[in-house]
């Protein structure tokens, strides 16, 4: 998430208490959070514990000097800016400190205006560095990953077909579905298949930003528009210029900002907080919600006009319980990922554990399945995930499918057919591995497949 200027924290380091207190008094009045340390050792403890933006440190202190503290900061917390405080006869050391990475120095006795000016400029550089890093990470993340929406079920094919048709268009898209179904993955697919692919994809969770900050995060602000706004700031709309802005949990957006969002989409322009004029934008909006927005409209919590503006094209992602055919593919996908991450070689899921995966309600959807596989891989020291590696509270009887519309003989055959099919999917149709998982000889597997009408020559049975 982007940095908020109002949350800057400044660490003041000086062995003289009177200096620490006077500096704190000046800085605290500007709305910054302050921490005080009497020496370098205390400063390092605070740096390791708190999210510090700027260090003001005296040059000459008992024990660790200001220059030594500077080197420690730049080695362990390189993004933090450092301003050194100099007394008579230490200007040369201050110049040396700037060569070692200090932003600037302030000479004693301090002048209030000089302190505030230097602090403001140092924090501007800190903010710029943080924002540049954020954008580089976002851009690298967008271009380096190949996002996949795993599944071969009819429901998944329908979603992917709609994505391929909508992606090249400039239309806004509303993605709906329960938590954990993969809404952000679909949003990233829309971006990666669009003409905006080489520009930024910026995702923001509207519910994760406090109400008093989200307007500035989205639309930006001008210097002085509120306490702590020490410089003009581009919001996410401008940062996503030419690309895609993904607004997750859109239902949590306050009503007053829903009006501004509606105008931004309609007019393709925004007005930063405190600005007197609008700024044109060029960004595609993709929104997502795990709530029923039509019900939110009925409650008066969501604007109807914004809903229709967002829902030009709607994409619904079904819950995992409605596309159980995709579970074996997802298991295989996550196994490969976690095997690689943890340097393991687990080949699959044992025959006794498969009913759990196929019969679970998966209220947390794909995210819950992913977490379950990750946990199982952590616990598994062998080559197969068994019921011992699954959450005990949920491996209850009843997960096994029950066929109530047929006799016992036919039900057994149906289960055998389903079980063989799923296991073959998990192991990518490797018959020897499948036979081992099913506790059959290879010849018995072929014979059983023939009895059940499964073609052994098919790669995907």
C-alpha positions as CSV (number, residue, x, y, z in Angstrom):
1,X,0.0,0.0,0.0
2,X,1.1,3.5,-0.7
3,X,2.5,5.7,2.1
4,X,0.3,8.2,3.9
5,X,2.1,11.4,4.8
6,X,0.1,11.8,8.0
7,X,1.7,8.6,9.4
8,X,5.3,9.8,9.2
9,X,7.4,8.9,12.3
10,X,10.5,10.8,13.2
11,X,13.2,9.5,15.6
12,X,15.2,12.2,17.5
13,X,18.6,11.0,18.8
14,X,20.6,13.2,21.1
15,X,22.3,12.7,24.5
16,X,21.0,16.0,25.8
17,X,17.5,15.7,27.1
18,X,16.8,19.5,26.6
19,X,17.6,19.2,22.8
20,X,15.4,16.1,22.4
21,X,12.5,17.8,24.1
22,X,12.7,21.1,22.2
23,X,13.0,19.3,18.9
24,X,10.1,17.1,19.7
25,X,8.0,20.1,20.7
26,X,8.6,21.8,17.3
27,X,8.1,18.7,15.2
28,X,5.1,17.3,17.1
29,X,3.1,20.4,16.5
30,X,3.2,19.7,12.7
31,X,1.3,16.4,13.3
32,X,4.3,14.0,13.0
33,X,4.7,11.1,15.4
34,X,8.0,11.3,17.3
35,X,10.3,8.9,19.2
36,X,13.2,9.9,21.4
37,X,16.5,8.1,22.0
38,X,19.5,9.2,24.2
39,X,22.1,7.3,22.2
40,X,22.7,5.1,19.2
41,X,21.9,1.8,21.0
42,X,18.5,3.1,22.1
43,X,17.9,4.4,18.5
44,X,18.6,0.9,17.0
45,X,16.1,-0.7,19.3
46,X,13.4,1.8,18.2
47,X,14.3,1.4,14.6
48,X,13.9,-2.3,14.8
49,X,10.5,-2.0,16.5
50,X,8.8,1.0,14.9
51,X,8.1,2.2,11.3
52,X,10.5,5.2,11.2
53,X,10.6,7.6,8.2
54,X,13.3,10.0,9.3
55,X,16.1,10.1,11.9
56,X,17.5,13.3,13.4
57,X,20.7,12.5,15.1
58,X,23.4,14.4,16.9
59,X,26.9,13.9,15.6
60,X,28.8,13.7,18.9
61,X,27.4,11.3,21.4
62,X,28.8,8.9,24.0
63,X,29.3,5.4,22.6
64,X,28.0,5.2,19.0
65,X,28.6,8.5,17.1
66,X,26.1,10.0,14.8
67,X,28.1,8.9,11.8
68,X,28.2,5.3,13.1
69,X,24.4,5.4,13.6
70,X,24.0,6.8,10.1
71,X,26.0,3.9,8.6
72,X,23.9,1.4,10.7
73,X,20.7,3.0,9.4
74,X,21.7,2.9,5.8
75,X,22.8,-0.7,6.0
76,X,19.7,-2.1,7.8
77,X,17.0,0.4,6.8
78,X,18.3,2.1,3.6
79,X,14.9,3.7,2.8
80,X,15.0,5.9,6.0
81,X,16.3,9.4,5.6
82,X,18.8,10.8,8.1
83,X,19.5,14.4,9.0
84,X,22.5,15.1,11.3
85,X,22.6,17.7,14.0
86,X,25.9,19.6,14.3
87,X,27.4,21.9,16.9
88,X,30.4,24.2,16.7
89,X,33.4,22.5,15.1
90,X,31.5,19.5,13.7
91,X,30.6,20.8,10.2
92,X,33.4,18.8,8.6
93,X,31.9,15.7,10.1
94,X,28.5,16.7,8.9
95,X,29.8,17.0,5.3
96,X,31.4,13.5,5.8
97,X,28.0,12.2,6.9
98,X,26.3,13.5,3.8
99,X,28.9,11.6,1.7
100,X,27.8,8.5,3.7
101,X,24.2,9.0,2.8
102,X,22.8,11.7,5.1
103,X,20.1,13.9,3.5
104,X,21.3,17.1,5.1
105,X,22.6,18.7,8.3
106,X,21.2,21.3,10.7
107,X,23.6,23.5,12.7
108,X,23.0,24.4,16.4
109,X,21.5,26.5,17.7
110,X,18.4,25.4,15.8
111,X,16.0,27.7,14.1
112,X,12.4,26.5,13.9
113,X,11.9,27.4,10.3
114,X,15.1,25.7,9.3
115,X,14.2,22.5,11.2
116,X,10.7,22.3,9.6
117,X,12.0,23.1,6.1
118,X,14.7,20.4,6.3
119,X,12.3,17.8,7.8
120,X,9.8,18.6,5.1
121,X,12.3,18.2,2.3
122,X,13.7,15.0,3.7
123,X,10.3,13.4,4.1
124,X,9.5,14.4,0.5
125,X,12.5,12.4,-0.7
126,X,11.4,9.5,1.6
127,X,7.9,9.6,0.1
128,X,9.2,9.7,-3.4
129,X,11.5,6.7,-2.8
130,X,8.7,4.7,-1.2
131,X,6.3,5.5,-4.1
132,X,8.9,4.7,-6.7
133,X,9.6,1.3,-5.1
134,X,5.9,0.6,-4.9
135,X,5.4,1.3,-8.6
136,X,8.4,-0.8,-9.6
137,X,7.1,-3.7,-7.5
138,X,3.7,-3.3,-9.0
139,X,5.0,-3.2,-12.6
140,X,7.4,-6.1,-12.0
141,X,4.6,-8.1,-10.5
142,X,2.3,-7.5,-13.4
143,X,4.9,-8.4,-16.1
144,X,6.7,-11.3,-14.3
145,X,3.8,-13.5,-13.4
146,X,1.7,-15.6,-15.7
147,X,-1.7,-15.5,-14.0
148,X,-3.8,-18.6,-14.4
149,X,-7.4,-19.3,-13.5
150,X,-7.2,-23.1,-13.0
151,X,-10.0,-25.3,-14.1
152,X,-11.7,-27.2,-17.0
153,X,-15.2,-27.2,-15.8
154,X,-18.0,-25.7,-17.8
155,X,-18.2,-22.8,-15.3
156,X,-14.5,-22.0,-15.6
157,X,-14.6,-22.2,-19.4
158,X,-17.6,-19.8,-19.4
159,X,-15.6,-17.3,-17.2
160,X,-12.4,-17.5,-19.4
161,X,-14.5,-17.2,-22.6
162,X,-16.0,-14.0,-21.2
163,X,-12.6,-12.7,-20.2
164,X,-11.2,-13.2,-23.7
165,X,-14.1,-11.3,-25.2
166,X,-14.1,-8.4,-22.8
167,X,-10.4,-7.9,-22.2
168,X,-9.6,-6.0,-25.4
169,X,-12.5,-3.5,-24.8
170,X,-12.3,-0.3,-22.6
171,X,-15.6,-1.2,-20.8
172,X,-15.7,-1.3,-17.0
173,X,-16.1,-4.7,-15.5
174,X,-17.7,-5.8,-12.3
175,X,-16.5,-9.2,-10.9
176,X,-18.6,-10.8,-8.3
177,X,-18.3,-14.0,-6.3
178,X,-17.6,-15.2,-2.8
179,X,-14.3,-14.5,-1.0
180,X,-11.5,-16.7,-2.2
181,X,-12.9,-17.5,-5.6
182,X,-10.2,-15.7,-7.5
183,X,-11.6,-12.3,-8.4
184,X,-8.2,-10.6,-8.5
185,X,-6.8,-13.3,-10.7
186,X,-9.6,-12.7,-13.2
187,X,-9.0,-8.9,-13.0
188,X,-5.3,-9.5,-13.8
189,X,-6.2,-11.7,-16.7
190,X,-8.4,-9.0,-18.1
191,X,-5.5,-6.6,-17.9
192,X,-2.9,-9.0,-19.3
193,X,-5.1,-9.7,-22.4
194,X,-5.9,-6.0,-23.0
195,X,-4.1,-3.3,-25.0
196,X,-3.1,-1.8,-21.6
197,X,-0.9,-4.8,-20.8
198,X,2.4,-2.9,-20.8
199,X,1.0,-0.3,-18.4
200,X,0.4,-0.6,-14.7
201,X,-2.1,-2.8,-13.0
202,X,-2.8,-1.3,-9.6
203,X,-5.0,-3.2,-7.1
204,X,-6.5,-1.6,-4.1
205,X,-8.6,-3.1,-1.4
206,X,-11.2,-0.4,-0.6
207,X,-12.0,-2.0,2.7
208,X,-8.4,-2.0,3.9
209,X,-8.0,1.8,3.9
210,X,-9.5,4.0,6.6
211,X,-12.4,6.2,5.5
212,X,-10.5,9.5,6.1
213,X,-7.5,8.4,3.9
214,X,-9.1,6.6,1.0
215,X,-10.1,9.8,-0.9
216,X,-6.5,11.0,-0.9
217,X,-5.3,7.5,-1.9
218,X,-7.6,7.3,-4.9
219,X,-7.7,10.9,-6.1
220,X,-4.5,12.4,-4.7
221,X,-4.2,15.7,-2.9
222,X,-2.4,19.1,-3.1
223,X,0.1,20.4,-0.6
224,X,-1.5,21.8,2.5
225,X,-4.9,20.3,1.9
226,X,-4.8,18.7,5.4
227,X,-2.3,18.3,8.3
228,X,0.6,16.2,7.1
229,X,0.1,16.9,3.4
230,X,3.6,18.2,2.9
231,X,3.6,17.9,-0.9
232,X,1.3,17.3,-3.9
233,X,0.5,13.7,-4.2
234,X,-0.7,11.7,-7.2
235,X,-3.5,9.3,-6.3
236,X,-4.0,5.8,-7.6
237,X,-6.0,7.0,-10.6
238,X,-3.1,9.0,-11.9
239,X,-0.6,6.3,-11.0
240,X,-2.6,3.8,-13.1
241,X,-2.7,6.2,-16.1
242,X,-2.9,4.2,-19.3
243,X,-3.4,1.0,-17.3
244,X,-5.9,-0.7,-15.1
245,X,-7.2,0.2,-11.6
246,X,-8.7,-2.7,-9.7
247,X,-11.1,-1.7,-6.9
248,X,-11.6,-4.7,-4.7
249,X,-14.4,-4.8,-2.1
250,X,-16.1,-1.8,-3.8
251,X,-19.1,-2.2,-1.5
252,X,-17.1,-0.7,1.3
253,X,-16.5,2.6,-0.5
254,X,-18.2,5.4,1.5
255,X,-21.3,7.0,-0.3
256,X,-19.7,10.4,-0.7
257,X,-16.7,8.8,-2.5
258,X,-19.1,6.7,-4.6
259,X,-20.2,10.0,-6.1
260,X,-16.7,11.0,-7.0
261,X,-15.9,7.6,-8.4
262,X,-19.0,7.8,-10.6
263,X,-18.0,11.2,-11.9
264,X,-14.4,10.0,-12.5
265,X,-15.7,7.1,-14.7
266,X,-18.2,9.1,-16.6
267,X,-16.1,12.2,-17.2
268,X,-12.6,10.6,-17.2
269,X,-11.4,13.2,-14.9
270,X,-10.7,13.6,-11.2
271,X,-10.3,16.4,-8.6
272,X,-7.5,15.8,-6.0
273,X,-8.3,16.8,-2.4
274,X,-7.9,20.5,-2.0
275,X,-7.5,21.2,-5.7
276,X,-9.4,23.8,-7.5
277,X,-9.5,22.1,-10.9
278,X,-10.0,18.7,-12.4
279,X,-7.3,16.5,-14.0
280,X,-8.0,14.3,-17.0
281,X,-7.3,10.6,-16.6
282,X,-7.0,7.5,-18.8
283,X,-7.6,4.4,-16.8
284,X,-9.8,1.3,-17.1
285,X,-11.8,0.4,-14.0
286,X,-12.4,-3.1,-12.9
287,X,-14.3,-3.5,-9.6
288,X,-15.1,-6.5,-7.5
289,X,-17.4,-7.4,-4.7
290,X,-18.2,-10.4,-2.5
291,X,-21.5,-8.8,-1.5
292,X,-24.7,-8.6,-3.5
293,X,-24.6,-5.0,-4.6
294,X,-28.3,-5.1,-5.6
295,X,-29.1,-5.9,-1.9
296,X,-26.7,-3.1,-0.8
297,X,-28.7,-0.7,-3.1
298,X,-31.9,-1.8,-1.4
299,X,-30.3,-1.0,2.0
300,X,-29.2,2.4,0.8
301,X,-25.5,1.5,1.2
302,X,-24.6,1.6,-2.5
303,X,-25.6,4.0,-5.3
304,X,-27.7,2.5,-8.0
305,X,-26.2,4.7,-10.7
306,X,-22.7,3.7,-9.8
307,X,-23.7,0.0,-9.9
308,X,-24.9,0.2,-13.4
309,X,-21.9,2.2,-14.5
310,X,-19.6,-0.4,-13.0
311,X,-21.6,-3.4,-14.2
312,X,-21.3,-2.7,-17.9
313,X,-20.0,-6.2,-18.1
314,X,-20.5,-8.5,-15.2
315,X,-18.4,-11.6,-14.5
316,X,-19.6,-14.0,-11.9
317,X,-17.2,-16.5,-10.4
318,X,-18.9,-19.6,-9.0
319,X,-17.9,-21.0,-5.6
320,X,-15.6,-24.1,-5.6
321,X,-18.5,-26.3,-4.4
322,X,-20.3,-25.7,-7.7
323,X,-17.3,-26.7,-9.8
324,X,-15.9,-29.8,-8.0
325,X,-14.5,-31.2,-11.2
326,X,-11.8,-28.6,-10.9
327,X,-10.6,-29.7,-7.5
328,X,-8.1,-32.4,-8.8
329,X,-6.6,-29.8,-11.1
330,X,-6.2,-27.3,-8.3
331,X,-4.7,-29.9,-6.0
332,X,-2.1,-30.7,-8.6
333,X,-1.4,-27.0,-9.3
334,X,-0.9,-26.2,-5.6
335,X,1.1,-29.3,-5.0
336,X,3.6,-28.4,-7.7
337,X,3.9,-24.8,-6.3
338,X,4.5,-25.8,-2.7
339,X,6.7,-28.7,-3.7
340,X,8.9,-26.2,-5.4
341,X,8.7,-23.6,-2.6
342,X,9.5,-26.2,0.1
343,X,11.9,-28.4,-1.9
344,X,9.6,-31.4,-1.5
345,X,8.6,-34.1,-4.0
346,X,5.0,-35.1,-2.9
347,X,3.4,-37.0,-5.8
348,X,-0.2,-36.6,-4.9
349,X,-3.1,-37.3,-2.5
350,X,-3.7,-40.8,-1.2
351,X,-6.9,-42.8,-1.9
352,X,-8.2,-42.4,1.6
353,X,-7.7,-38.6,1.6
354,X,-9.4,-37.9,-1.8
355,X,-13.0,-38.1,-0.4
356,X,-12.2,-35.2,2.0
357,X,-11.1,-33.0,-0.9
358,X,-14.0,-33.9,-3.2
359,X,-16.7,-33.8,-0.5
360,X,-15.6,-30.7,1.6
361,X,-17.9,-27.7,1.5
362,X,-14.9,-25.3,0.9
363,X,-16.6,-22.3,2.4
364,X,-13.4,-20.4,1.8
365,X,-13.3,-21.6,-1.8
366,X,-10.0,-21.8,-3.7
367,X,-8.1,-19.9,-1.0
368,X,-9.1,-22.4,1.6
369,X,-8.1,-25.3,-0.6
370,X,-4.7,-23.6,-1.2
371,X,-4.2,-23.1,2.5
372,X,-5.1,-26.8,3.1
373,X,-2.6,-28.0,0.6
374,X,0.1,-25.8,1.9
375,X,-0.5,-27.0,5.5
376,X,-0.5,-30.7,4.2
377,X,2.8,-30.2,2.3
378,X,4.4,-28.7,5.5
379,X,3.3,-31.7,7.6
380,X,4.0,-34.4,5.0
381,X,7.4,-36.0,5.2
382,X,6.6,-38.8,2.7
383,X,5.6,-38.8,-1.0
384,X,1.8,-38.8,-0.5
385,X,-0.7,-36.6,1.4
386,X,-2.9,-38.7,3.6
387,X,-5.7,-38.0,6.1
388,X,-3.0,-37.5,8.8
389,X,-2.0,-34.3,7.1
390,X,-5.5,-32.8,6.9
391,X,-7.4,-30.7,9.5
392,X,-8.9,-33.3,11.8
393,X,-11.9,-31.3,12.7
394,X,-13.1,-31.5,9.1
395,X,-12.2,-35.0,8.0
396,X,-15.4,-36.3,9.4
397,X,-17.5,-39.1,7.9
398,X,-19.9,-37.9,5.3
399,X,-17.3,-36.4,2.9
400,X,-17.7,-39.6,0.8
401,X,-20.1,-39.0,-2.1
402,X,-23.4,-40.9,-1.7
403,X,-25.3,-42.0,-4.9
404,X,-28.9,-42.3,-3.7
405,X,-30.5,-42.8,-7.1
406,X,-29.0,-46.2,-7.9
407,X,-28.4,-49.7,-6.4
408,X,-25.3,-50.7,-4.5
409,X,-23.5,-52.4,-7.4
410,X,-24.0,-49.4,-9.7
411,X,-23.1,-47.0,-6.9
412,X,-19.8,-48.8,-6.3
413,X,-19.0,-48.8,-10.1
414,X,-19.8,-45.1,-10.2
415,X,-17.5,-44.3,-7.3
416,X,-14.7,-46.4,-8.8
417,X,-15.1,-44.6,-12.1
418,X,-15.0,-41.2,-10.4
419,X,-12.1,-42.1,-8.2
420,X,-10.0,-43.5,-11.0
421,X,-10.8,-40.4,-13.2
422,X,-9.9,-38.0,-10.4
423,X,-6.6,-39.7,-9.5
424,X,-5.6,-39.8,-13.2
425,X,-6.2,-36.1,-13.4
426,X,-4.1,-35.4,-10.3
427,X,-1.1,-37.4,-11.8
428,X,-1.5,-36.0,-15.3
429,X,-2.6,-39.5,-16.6
430,X,0.6,-41.2,-15.4
431,X,-0.9,-44.7,-15.2
432,X,1.9,-46.2,-13.0
433,X,1.6,-43.5,-10.4
434,X,-2.2,-43.7,-10.5
435,X,-2.1,-47.5,-10.0
436,X,0.2,-47.0,-6.9
437,X,-2.2,-44.4,-5.5
438,X,-5.2,-46.7,-6.1
439,X,-3.3,-49.7,-4.6
440,X,-3.7,-51.7,-7.8
441,X,-1.2,-53.4,-10.2
442,X,-0.9,-51.7,-13.5
443,X,-2.6,-54.5,-15.3
444,X,-5.5,-54.4,-12.8
445,X,-5.9,-50.6,-13.4
446,X,-6.1,-51.2,-17.2
447,X,-8.6,-54.0,-16.7
448,X,-10.8,-51.9,-14.3
449,X,-10.7,-49.0,-16.7
450,X,-12.0,-51.2,-19.5
451,X,-14.8,-52.6,-17.3
452,X,-15.9,-49.0,-16.4
453,X,-15.8,-47.8,-20.0
454,X,-12.7,-45.6,-19.5
455,X,-10.4,-45.6,-22.5
456,X,-6.8,-46.3,-21.3
457,X,-5.4,-44.7,-24.4
458,X,-6.9,-41.3,-23.6
459,X,-4.5,-38.8,-22.1
460,X,-7.3,-37.1,-20.2
461,X,-9.8,-39.6,-19.0
